[in-house]
Amino acid sequence: METWSEYTRFTIALFAILTPFAAIPIFLGLTEGRPDAERNRIAASAALTVFSVLVGSALLGDALLAIVGTSLDSFRVGGGIVLLLIALSMLNATVSPVKQTPGEADEAANRSAIGVVPLGLPLLAGPGSISAVIIEVKRGYGWEHMAVLIGCVALVCLAIWLALRLAVPIGNKMGQTGLNIMNRLFGLLLAAVAVEIIANGLRNLFPGWMT
C-alpha cells in the first residue's frame, strides 16, 4: 500500500479530472424540461457508469498494457499528456475535445440513456480518468492497495452523484461565472499533477537525460 497522503492526492486529482462543475451546465442542458425524478435517475446512472468504467480499468489495466505491449512509463507519459490537454481546456473554461467533440455533443441530444452516454462516458469517465486510475494501480501492490483505490473511486463517484443531483441549485447559486472559476482552479491543480506524471515517466524512460 501507499501512504494515505498519496491516496488523498489521487482522490483530489481524480475529482479534478472528473470535475462535475464542467458537467453541470451540460447536464442541465440535456435534462431541460425533464421531471426531477428523471433527472435524479440520470444522475445516478452517470455516477454508476463512471464507477463501473474506472473500476474495470483498475482491474484490467495490467492486461491492457500487456496486450498493447506498452510499458508503464510510456503509458505515464501518454496519460500525462492527455491530462495536460484536459487541464488546459479547463483553464479556458471549455470542454476538452479529448472528452467530447462537438459532433458527439449534438448526437447526445437525441439519446435516451444520456446518463450512460455521453454523461458517464466519455464526458466524465474519459481517457484522462482511465489513464490516471491505471497509473495509480501500478504505484502499489496487494489487495489492500486495490481495495483502497476502489474506495477512492467510489468516494469521487459519490461526490459526482451529489453534484449532479443538486445541479439545479448549484447552477442557480454559482452561475456560469462561478462554475468557470471552479473549473479553472481544478484545471490548475490537474496541470500540476499531469506535469509530475510526465516527468516521472520521462525520468524512467531516459534516466541518463534526467540526471
Secondary structure, DSSP 8 states (H G I E B T S, - for coil): ---HHHHHHHHHHHHHHH-HHHHHHHHHHHTTT--HHHHHHHHHHHHHHHHHHHHHHHHHHHHHHHHHT--HHHHHHHHHHHHHHHHHHHHTTS--TTT--HHHHHHHTT-S-TIIIIIIIIIISSHHHHHHHHHHHTT--HHHHHHHHHHHHHHHHHHHHHHHHTHHHHHHHHHHHHHHHHHHHHHHHHHHHHHHHHHHHHHHH-TTT--
